[in-house]
Amino acid sequence: MTETTHATDQKCVTIIFNPVSGSSDPEERKKIISDTLANLGYRCQFIATTREQGAKALAAQAVQDGVDLLAVSGGDGTVMEAMSALVGTKVPIAVFPAGTGNLLSINLGIPMTVPDAVTVALSGHTQAFDLVRTNEGRYFAIMGGLGVDAQMIADTDRQAKDRLGKLAYFLSALKNLPRRRAYVDIILDDGPPLRRRVKSVLLANMGKITGGLEAMPTASPRDGLLDVGILKTATLGQGLRLLGYALLGRTQDDPDMEVYQAKKVTLQSRFPEPVQFDGEDGGRMQKLSVEIVPNAVHIFLPENSPAALDLDTPPAEAAQRTAKRRLLIPLACFLVAAGILLWRRRSR
């Protein structure tokens, strides 16, 4: 279904629109987008995804039609579908986040409010980023995984996300903490297999997960490499320690985490294990092969986006800076509250 605004003399923005993403009213979301674009001198047309026709097919058709600007209003799954149709085309894409997690926007520094995200698309700049391609031809941008992280996502249904938002993921994570570890052979490029008993194997192109936590601080979508995190955590205490390292932006320093880099990775497990790609349930696989695709897509970013930093800044260093800023805010609030309480007690 296509809806077009008026003012045909204006430049047109084509928006692939997922009406069921997130929990906001889709008609209200459309109005905010179209009003913001109109204020900036643009008209737009919305092309809605359906069960029969997803974002990939719509994006491919839009490119063939020669769109002026392609944007996506939806969750990470919708955005990734659209991106997969743009690989190798150099057609830029704008992201208007509207999902539950919006991890791509979190990693790229794209504003979460629609007006600000629209403004970025029209006044920001484009940057080329790597994607990851599976042996089945599927692409993902942020992180894939095999093991407990994938089971956590499989157990988080649409109703739970609509009702609880991000909290649904954390509840599912607690539920899956006792899950057994899996025996997995990990082949990096053409090297010998690394045989490990793991809770999860993370395949990261970008490092942040739900809540902005740094699951893989060393990952960069601009270095032509995939970061592989082998998580061997077995107990609740070890899991809490890992969480502490994630809060500090230093997950790679956890004793139960091994981190490697490669262009190609193959995972072979004894039994079919749950897998996920960018927070989407990928079913179960016994063998999974992926490879990095350098400079696969071009995305509109704000000028101060952390993802647009010079490559001379190591991703892990940037992650630690972000983590420090994130921790300073609640610490400052705590100190202010404590100071007020102390002042009130002394003034009595």
NUVEXGU-47841 format. One line per 8 residues: for each residue z negated, x, y negated of N, C-alpha, C. Coordinates in steps of 0.02 Angstrom, whole numbers, plus 50000, padded with zeros to 5 digits. Atoms other than C-alpha are relative to their C-alpha. Example, Ala and Ser with C-alpha at 12.3 -4.5 7.8 and 13.67 -1.06 7.14 Angstrom:
# NUVEXGU-47841
50000:50045:50059:49610:50615:50225:50000:50045:49940 | 50003:49958:50059:49643:50684:50053:49963:49961:49945
***
This chain:
# NUVEXGU-47841
50000:50042:50060:50000:50000:50000:50000:50044:49938 | 49994:49960:50061:50051:50069:49831:49987:49956:49939 | 50014:50035:50063:49982:50013:49662:50015:50048:49944 | 49981:49956:50055:50052:50083:49500:49975:49972:49934 | 50019:50021:50067:49983:50078:49324:50061:49990:49958 | 49944:50011:50046:50091:50035:49174:50016:50063:49962 | 49983:49943:50043:50158:50149:49037:50045:50050:50037 | 49955:49959:49959:50309:50219:49130:50024:50063:49966
49979:49939:50035:50343:50349:48995:49949:50056:50008 | 50051:49949:49989:50184:50442:49045:50013:50037:50066 | 49996:49962:49938:50174:50577:49177:49957:49965:50053 | 50034:50039:49948:50122:50502:49344:49962:50045:50048 | 50041:49967:49950:49983:50559:49461:50000:49956:50062 | 50001:50036:49937:50002:50506:49643:49934:50014:50035 | 50067:49993:49971:49833:50474:49726:49999:49969:50069 | 50012:50025:49932:49808:50460:49913:49928:49975:50001
50064:50034:50009:49663:50339:49920:49974:49972:50066 | 50032:50027:49940:49546:50308:50066:49949:49947:49979 | 50044:50053:50025:49465:50137:50033:49933:49996:50035 | 50063:50006:49963:49327:50160:50163:49957:50063:49994 | 50040:49939:50009:49265:50333:50109:49938:49985:49958 | 50061:50008:50039:49086:50342:50047:49973:49930:50002 | 50033:50066:50002:48982:50191:49999:50015:49962:49936 | 49986:50034:50064:49050:50148:49826:50054:49947:50009
49949:50052:49998:49158:49997:49790:50069:50030:49986 | 49935:49968:50009:49341:50050:49812:50036:49978:49937 | 49966:50024:50060:49405:49941:49671:49970:50030:49937 | 50033:49969:50057:49277:50011:49552:50021:50074:49995 | 49978:49930:49999:49325:50188:49606:50071:50006:49973 | 49932:50000:50026:49508:50149:49571:50001:49993:49924 | 50001:50012:50072:49467:50083:49399:49976:50061:49961 | 50026:49940:50034:49366:50237:49352:50054:50054:49997
49947:49949:49997:49508:50351:49408:50057:49983:49951 | 49943:50019:50042:49646:50253:49321:49982:50000:49926 | 50021:50000:50070:49545:50232:49160:49995:50071:49974 | 50007:49930:50022:49505:50419:49153:50069:50031:49990 | 49932:49973:50006:49687:50464:49182:50035:49971:49938 | 49969:50031:50058:49744:50339:49050:49974:50031:49935 | 50029:49968:50059:49625:50416:48923:50028:50069:49988 | 49971:49933:50005:49706:50584:48959:50076:49999:49994
49928:50007:50010:49882:50515:48938:50041:49998:50063 | 49964:50003:49936:49929:50491:49121:49997:49929:50028 | 50003:50060:49959:49973:50343:49229:49992:50023:50072 | 50010:49980:49931:49943:50340:49417:50024:49946:50048 | 49986:50046:49946:49994:50262:49580:49954:50016:50058 | 50044:49991:49943:49873:50235:49724:50038:49984:50064 | 49971:50011:49934:49935:50252:49903:49942:49999:50049 | 50059:50007:49959:49802:50185:50020:50013:50019:50073
49996:49984:49929:49771:50255:50193:49983:49938:50041 | 50015:50055:49953:49767:50135:50340:49989:50030:50069 | 50007:49977:49931:49730:50146:50526:50066:50025:50027 | 49934:49982:49975:49917:50157:50556:50030:50060:49965 | 49970:49946:50039:49959:50282:50419:49945:50038:49963 | 50053:49960:50030:49840:50422:50375:50024:50042:49942 | 49986:49961:50060:49832:50545:50231:50055:50052:50011 | 49950:49948:49987:49943:50676:50316:50071:49973:49990
49934:50030:50007:50093:50561:50329:50014:49980:49928 | 49991:50021:50069:50066:50494:50153:50013:50060:49955 | 49990:49939:50041:50054:50670:50080:50069:50029:50012 | 49934:49974:49984:50211:50726:50170:50054:49960:49965 | 49950:50043:50033:50307:50577:50101:49998:50010:49924 | 50007:49990:50072:50238:50605:49926:50035:50064:49978 | 49967:49937:50016:50297:50786:49927:50075:49993:50004 | 49928:50012:49993:50467:50732:49989:50028:49960:49941
49978:50040:50057:50475:50608:49845:49997:50038:49934 | 50003:49958:50060:50442:50749:49720:49948:49979:49950 | 50053:50024:50045:50275:50695:49647:49985:50052:49946 | 50020:49955:50054:50217:50769:49480:49934:50034:50017 | 50066:49975:49984:50038:50789:49541:49972:49959:50058 | 50028:50034:49942:49958:50749:49709:49924:50007:49999 | 50073:50000:49998:49774:50700:49717:49977:49959:50060 | 50029:50037:49944:49660:50635:49853:49932:49974:49980
50065:50030:50011:49515:50515:49831:49973:49977:50068 | 50027:50015:49934:49415:50516:49992:49952:50053:50021 | 50045:49950:49973:49301:50616:50103:50036:50062:50023 | 49971:49937:49978:49329:50787:50177:50055:49990:50052 | 49949:50012:49949:49426:50717:50325:50066:49979:49969 | 49939:50023:50034:49550:50628:50211:50033:50057:49963 | 49972:49943:50038:49571:50781:50100:50033:50050:50047 | 49972:49951:49954:49600:50894:50250:50065:49976:50031
49937:50028:49974:49732:50778:50322:50056:50011:49950 | 49949:49991:50051:49826:50783:50157:50019:50073:49993 | 49986:49928:50007:49810:50972:50143:50045:50025:50056 | 49961:49975:49943:49883:50997:50316:50074:49987:49992 | 49929:50014:50013:50045:50920:50254:50029:50044:49946 | 49978:49959:50056:50052:51042:50108:50004:50074:50017 | 50000:49929:49981:50036:51206:50204:50070:50030:49993 | 49937:49965:50009:50172:51324:50149:50046:49970:49947
49956:50033:50049:50242:51205:50015:49987:50025:49929 | 50022:49980:50067:50148:51277:49864:49992:49941:49952 | 50015:50059:50041:50124:51098:49803:49924:49996:49992 | 50073:50001:50010:49950:51095:49723:49970:49931:50013 | 50035:50062:49985:49820:50965:49766:49936:49997:49959 | 50062:50012:50036:49677:50891:49665:49954:49958:50043 | 50049:50035:49959:49517:50829:49748:49955:49958:49957 | 50047:50046:50033:49424:50675:49685:49949:49979:50053
50046:50012:49944:49271:50677:49802:49973:49929:50002 | 50024:50069:49994:49221:50508:49871:49967:49989:50068 | 50029:50007:49934:49144:50543:50042:49924:50004:49999 | 50073:49994:49994:48966:50562:50106:49978:50071:49989 | 50020:49930:50006:48959:50751:50121:50035:50038:49945 | 49959:49966:50051:49101:50813:50008:49989:50075:50000 | 50014:49929:49994:49077:50989:50075:50053:50043:49968 | 49947:49960:50032:49245:51050:50012:49986:50007:49926
50015:49998:50071:49198:51004:49834:49939:50043:49986 | 50060:49959:50009:49027:51085:49855:50018:50074:50003 | 49981:49930:49992:49106:51247:49915:50045:50026:49944 | 49952:49979:50051:49240:51250:49781:49977:49988:49929 | 50025:50012:50067:49133:51195:49635:50035:49944:49963 | 49966:50058:50030:49232:51036:49605:49946:49948:49982 | 50051:50048:50020:49128:50908:49506:49998:49939:50046 | 50009:50057:49955:49057:50763:49606:50015:49933:49965
49985:50062:50035:49085:50632:49470:50075:49995:49990 | 49928:50010:50003:49258:50556:49465:50030:50021:49934 | 49969:49979:50063:49292:50578:49278:50005:50075:49993 | 49999:49927:50006:49245:50762:49284:50051:50031:50048 | 49952:49974:49951:49348:50792:49442:50071:49988:49977 | 49933:50014:50027:49499:50708:49362:50017:50048:49944 | 49988:49954:50056:49480:50815:49206:50016:50070:50026 | 49986:49935:49970:49475:50972:49314:50073:50004:50024
49932:50001:49973:49639:50922:49396:50052:50006:49946 | 49951:49999:50053:49724:50908:49228:49991:50058:49951 | 50012:49945:50047:49644:51052:49133:49980:50065:50034 | 50020:49940:49965:49589:51175:49267:50060:50042:50020 | 49946:49957:49976:49695:51300:49362:50003:49995:50076 | 49994:50002:49927:49760:51315:49540:49986:50068:50029 | 50016:49939:49964:49703:51444:49666:50022:49992:50072 | 49980:50002:49930:49776:51486:49837:49939:50014:50045
50055:49991:49953:49654:51470:49983:50026:50001:50072 | 49985:49998:49929:49657:51508:50168:49979:49935:50033 | 50021:50053:49955:49649:51372:50300:49995:50029:50071 | 50005:49979:49930:49611:51383:50486:50040:49950:50043 | 49958:50042:49956:49733:51319:50619:49977:50007:50072 | 50020:49998:49930:49682:51272:50796:50062:50005:50044 | 49945:49994:49952:49787:51296:50952:50036:49934:50009 | 49968:50065:49996:49824:51109:50943:50038:49982:49937
49965:50013:50062:49899:51125:50769:49960:49964:49947 | 50044:50032:50048:49751:51049:50679:49975:50052:49950 | 50026:49955:50052:49692:51126:50514:49930:49979:49979 | 50063:50015:50034:49519:51140:50440:49989:50052:49946 | 50008:49958:50060:49461:51215:50275:49932:50033:49995 | 50068:49977:50012:49273:51238:50282:49972:50035:50061 | 50034:49972:49943:49197:51263:50452:50012:49958:50062 | 49999:50032:49935:49225:51222:50634:49941:50025:50040
50057:49977:49960:49095:51236:50769:50002:49971:50070 | 50008:50022:49930:49055:51221:50953:49926:50003:50015 | 50070:50000:49981:48883:51168:51012:49960:49948:49963 | 50047:50049:50026:48734:51086:50929:50023:49971:49933 | 49976:50027:50064:48815:51069:50756:50050:49944:50012 | 49951:50051:49985:48958:50971:50833:49968:49938:50031 | 50035:50057:49971:48840:50862:50935:49963:49960:49946 | 50034:50033:50056:48742:50825:50776:50048:49953:49963
49950:50040:50036:48901:50762:50692:50022:49941:50043 | 49980:50054:49955:48952:50660:50845:49949:49945:50002 | 50054:50050:49997:48783:50573:50842:49988:49964:49934 | 50009:50032:50066:48796:50526:50657:50057:49951:49989 | 49946:50049:50006:48894:50364:50650:50009:49975:49929 | 49983:50025:50067:48972:50276:50501:49944:49957:49971 | 50054:50043:50026:48831:50147:50488:49942:50041:49975 | 50055:49957:50021:48700:50284:50479:50015:50035:49934
49981:49966:50062:48796:50377:50344:50000:49952:49941 | 50000:50049:50054:48821:50218:50243:49929:49981:49979 | 50068:50022:50014:48637:50173:50257:49955:50055:49973 | 50046:49946:50016:48554:50342:50242:50031:50058:49960 | 49968:49945:50036:48684:50457:50161:49990:50066:50037 | 50008:49933:49971:48652:50643:50189:49941:50005:50047 | 50059:49999:49957:48484:50605:50269:50019:49988:50073 | 49978:50014:49931:48579:50542:50422:50015:50063:50038
49984:49937:49967:48639:50718:50459:49937:50038:50019 | 50062:49964:49986:48464:50792:50449:49962:49968:50057 | 50033:50034:49944:48393:50659:50565:50035:50016:50066 | 49962:49982:49940:48532:50695:50689:49986:50073:50020 | 50015:49930:49985:48495:50882:50674:49933:50006:50036 | 50065:49999:49967:48312:50853:50719:50004:49975:50072 | 49991:50028:49933:48364:50748:50867:50031:50050:50048 | 49963:49955:49956:48477:50885:50933:49971:50071:50005
50031:49934:49996:48360:51034:50908:49983:50021:50072 | 50018:49979:49932:48301:51030:51091:50061:50010:50046 | 49941:49996:49957:48481:51031:51155:50007:50069:50032 | 49993:49937:49963:48517:51164:51286:50050:50047:49966 | 49950:49951:50022:48609:51324:51245:50056:50004:50050 | 49940:49998:49957:48785:51346:51314:50022:50073:50011 | 49972:49935:49986:48864:51497:51397:50073:50001:49974 | 49935:49998:50032:49017:51547:51294:50026:50072:49998
49965:49937:50010:49142:51691:51299:50037:49996:49933 | 49971:49999:50068:49198:51738:51122:50046:50059:49994 | 49950:49946:50006:49358:51838:51099:50022:50004:49927 | 49981:49988:50070:49387:51912:50925:50064:50040:49998 | 49934:49969:50000:49570:51954:50893:50019:50016:50073 | 49981:49983:49931:49623:52050:51050:49946:50042:50034 | 50054:49960:49973:49453:52126:51088:49973:49972:50065 | 50031:50023:49938:49348:52110:51247:49955:49940:49986
50043:50058:50011:49248:51949:51272:49928:50020:49985 | 50072:49996:50012:49074:51936:51197:49968:49942:50038 | 50030:50052:49959:48973:51840:51326:49930:49985:49974 | 50062:50018:50032:48831:51745:51244:49975:49932:50024 | 50030:50066:49990:48710:51602:51276:49982:49974:49931 | 50003:50018:50071:48722:51505:51113:49977:49928:49990 | 50013:50068:50023:48657:51354:51021:50063:49972:49968 | 49938:50018:50033:48815:51351:50916:50041:50064:49988
49956:49949:50027:48966:51457:50873:50034:49970:49939 | 49971:50026:50062:49018:51431:50691:50062:50041:49983 | 49937:49969:50020:49196:51468:50634:50011:49982:49927 | 50006:50017:50071:49183:51480:50446:50054:50031:49957 | 49955:49978:50053:49314:51490:50310:49964:49997:49933 | 50045:50006:50057:49184:51436:50181:49930:49992:50028 | 50067:49992:49973:48996:51451:50194:49951:49943:49993 | 50052:50049:50015:48905:51298:50124:50007:49938:50045
50002:50062:49961:48852:51147:50227:49962:49947:49961 | 50035:50056:50032:48760:50984:50190:49939:50024:49961 | 50055:49981:50043:48638:51002:50047:50012:50065:49963 | 49985:49937:50033:48725:51160:49985:49970:50060:50034 | 50030:49944:49964:48637:51267:50115:50055:50051:50020 | 49953:49946:49983:48721:51435:50150:49996:50014:50074 | 49999:49988:49928:48758:51426:50336:50033:50066:50017 | 49963:49938:49989:48881:51572:50326:50015:50033:49933
49992:49973:50068:48855:51667:50163:50056:50052:49994 | 49949:49948:50004:48982:51802:50209:50071:49972:49998 | 49933:50029:49995:49129:51681:50222:50033:49992:49932 | 49960:50008:50061:49266:51681:50090:50068:49970:50018 | 49935:50030:49985:49422:51570:50086:50059:50039:49970 | 49948:49961:50032:49519:51710:50001:50009:50070:50030 | 49998:49932:49973:49496:51862:50114:50045:50007:50061 | 49956:49996:49942:49617:51818:50255:49963:50011:50066
50041:49990:49940:49474:51825:50382:49957:49938:50014 | 50044:50053:49978:49373:51700:50482:49933:50031:50018 | 50067:49975:49984:49185:51727:50491:49973:49961:50060 | 50024:50029:49938:49110:51695:50662:49925:50010:50005 | 50073:49997:49994:48925:51653:50674:49978:49978:50069 | 50024:50015:49933:48846:51660:50847:49925:49986:49994 | 50069:50022:50011:48684:51561:50837:49965:49994:50067 | 50034:49998:49935:48562:51597:50979:49930:49970:49997
50067:50031:50009:48409:51503:50912:49982:49957:50059 | 50021:50038:49941:48308:51430:51056:49939:49956:49987 | 50062:50037:50011:48142:51367:50984:49998:49970:49930 | 50008:50031:50065:48084:51260:50839:49982:50052:49947 | 50019:49947:50048:48003:51412:50757:50059:50041:49979 | 49940:49962:50017:48166:51508:50766:50046:49959:49955 | 49959:50043:50042:48256:51358:50692:49974:49997:49928 | 50030:50000:50067:48134:51351:50545:50012:50066:49964
49986:49935:50030:48157:51537:50517:50072:50004:49975 | 49930:50001:50020:48345:51513:50512:50008:49959:49936 | 49997:50042:50060:48321:51373:50384:49976:50039:49940 | 50025:49959:50055:48219:51492:50277:50052:50050:49976 | 49948:49953:50019:48357:51622:50282:50058:49963:49964 | 49947:50038:50032:48484:51486:50237:49982:49983:49928 | 50023:50015:50067:48380:51435:50086:50006:50060:49954 | 49995:49939:50039:48383:51616:50030:50071:50027:49995
49931:49976:50000:48571:51633:50058:50009:50063:50041 | 49998:49939:49960:48541:51766:50192:50001:49984:50075 | 49997:50020:49929:48581:51679:50357:50021:50057:50045 | 49974:49945:49959:48673:51833:50418:49945:50050:50018 | 50054:49954:49985:48506:51927:50417:49952:49974:50054 | 50044:50028:49949:48423:51811:50543:50010:50037:50067 | 49994:49963:49937:48384:51904:50706:50037:49962:50055 | 49966:50040:49949:48456:51760:50808:50070:49979:49980
49931:50015:50021:48622:51757:50717:50041:50065:50001 | 49952:49945:50002:48766:51876:50752:50060:49977:49959 | 49943:50018:50043:48908:51878:50624:50056:50052:50008 | 49941:49958:49993:49083:51947:50651:50056:49972:49956 | 49940:50023:50035:49251:51934:50562:50062:50014:50043 | 49939:49992:49962:49422:51910:50641:50054:49956:49971 | 49944:50043:50020:49594:51836:50610:50012:49946:50052 | 49993:50049:49946:49599:51749:50779:49937:50000:50043
50061:50007:49959:49455:51682:50885:50014:49951:50057 | 49995:50045:49943:49452:51606:51059:49930:49991:50029 | 50064:50017:49969:49299:51517:51130:50013:49969:50068 | 49993:50026:49932:49286:51485:51317:49930:49986:50028 | 50066:50018:49974:49135:51390:51385:50004:49982:50074 | 50001:50017:49928:49080:51354:51564:50017:49927:50011 | 49988:50072:49996:49086:51167:51533:50027:49975:49933 | 49977:50027:50065:49169:51057:51400:49941:49989:49953
50053:50004:50050:49063:51068:51242:50025:49961:49939 | 49978:50035:50061:49064:50961:51082:50025:50049:49948 | 49972:49960:50054:49169:51031:50940:50007:49957:49938 | 49990:50035:50063:49186:50985:50757:50042:50042:49954 | 49958:49966:50050:49306:51027:50616:49987:49967:49933 | 50016:50025:50067:49249:51007:50435:49959:49936:50003 | 50044:50058:49996:49115:50884:50487:50029:49940:50035 | 49969:50055:49963:49233:50776:50590:49994:50014:50075
50008:49993:49928:49199:50747:50775:50067:50018:50032 | 49939:49977:49967:49328:50843:50877:50000:49988:50075 | 50004:50013:49929:49276:50779:51049:49968:50058:50037 | 50027:49946:49959:49238:50902:51189:50057:50045:50024 | 49951:49951:49977:49332:51061:51235:49965:50054:50040 | 50025:49943:49962:49309:51198:51362:50030:50065:49973 | 49968:49941:50031:49429:51316:51271:50026:49980:49931 | 49978:50012:50069:49461:51325:51084:50025:50066:49970
49973:49942:50034:49575:51449:50994:50018:49981:49929 | 49985:50012:50071:49591:51462:50805:50026:50065:49968 | 49978:49941:50038:49675:51578:50680:50003:49983:49927 | 50000:50009:50072:49668:51603:50493:50072:49997:49975 | 49935:50005:50032:49818:51552:50387:49990:50018:49926 | 50014:49978:50069:49810:51655:50225:50040:49962:49948 | 49967:50031:50058:49851:51572:50058:50039:49937:50020 | 49965:50057:49971:49894:51410:50147:50012:49943:49950
49995:50056:50047:49863:51285:50005:49977:50022:49931 | 50020:49988:50069:49841:51280:49816:49960:49940:49976 | 50046:50053:50019:49694:51180:49747:49980:50008:49927 | 50023:49999:50069:49646:51133:49568:49925:50013:49998 | 50070:49981:50006:49481:51214:49519:49979:50002:49927 | 50025:49987:50068:49370:51218:49366:49999:50074:49985 | 49997:49930:50020:49373:51380:49268:49941:50041:50027 | 50060:49963:49979:49195:51427:49321:49985:49991:50074
50012:50012:49928:49217:51386:49506:49979:50064:50034 | 50021:49940:49963:49122:51507:49619:50054:50024:50048 | 49947:49981:49954:49273:51505:49736:50055:50039:49965 | 49948:49964:50037:49381:51578:49597:49976:50068:49976 | 50026:49935:50020:49270:51731:49575:50045:50056:50026 | 49961:49943:49979:49353:51900:49587:49978:50022:50070 | 50015:49980:49931:49364:51964:49767:49955:50061:50003 | 50045:49942:50000:49265:52118:49713:49927:49979:50007
50068:50025:49991:49109:52008:49717:49991:49977:50072 | 50009:50020:49930:49051:51999:49899:49973:49929:50005 | 50024:50069:49994:49027:51818:49956:49926:49995:50013 | 50071:50002:49985:48854:51857:50024:49958:50011:49937 | 50036:49988:50063:48800:51923:49854:50001:49938:49956 | 49994:50061:50039:48865:51768:49767:49956:49945:50029 | 50042:50050:49967:48775:51659:49896:49927:50009:49983 | 50070:49987:50016:48609:51744:49862:49984:49983:49928
50011:50019:50070:48630:51720:49675:49992:49924:49994 | 50004:50073:50002:48663:51535:49702:49935:49975:50030 | 50062:50020:49968:48515:51520:49820:49940:50011:49954 | 50055:49986:50046:48399:51601:49693:49996:49947:49945 | 50000:50051:50053:48455:51479:49558:49976:49933:50028 | 50020:50063:49970:48432:51333:49678:49925:49997:50011 | 50072:49998:49987:48255:51388:49722:49959:50003:49935 | 50037:49994:50063:48206:51426:49542:49986:49933:49968
50009:50065:50032:48229:51246:49486:49938:49964:50027 | 50061:50033:49976:48099:51167:49605:49937:50041:49986 | 50058:49958:50014:47985:51317:49579:49977:49990:49928 | 50017:50011:50070:47993:51294:49390:49967:49932:49990 | 50029:50067:50005:47959:51107:49409:49929:49999:50027 | 50067:49997:49971:47810:51144:49521:49951:50034:49952 | 50044:49964:50046:47737:51270:49396:49984:49958:49938 | 50012:50043:50058:47760:51148:49251:49951:49945:50017
50045:50054:49979:47677:51007:49348:49929:50025:50010 | 50066:49971:49989:47535:51121:49401:49966:50016:49934 | 50028:49984:50065:47511:51178:49221:49975:49938:49964 | 50021:50063:50031:47503:50998:49159:49935:49974:50031 | 50060:50024:49966:47375:50950:49291:49939:50043:49981 | 50055:49955:50019:47269:51103:49250:49977:49987:49929 | 50016:50014:50070:47278:51066:49063:49960:49934:49994 | 50035:50064:50003:47225:50885:49091:49929:50006:50026
50067:49992:49971:47078:50938:49200:49954:50035:49951 | 50042:49963:50048:47016:51061:49070:49985:49961:49937 | 50009:50037:50063:47036:50938:48926:49953:49941:50009 | 50047:50057:49990:46922:50808:49007:49930:50017:49977
***
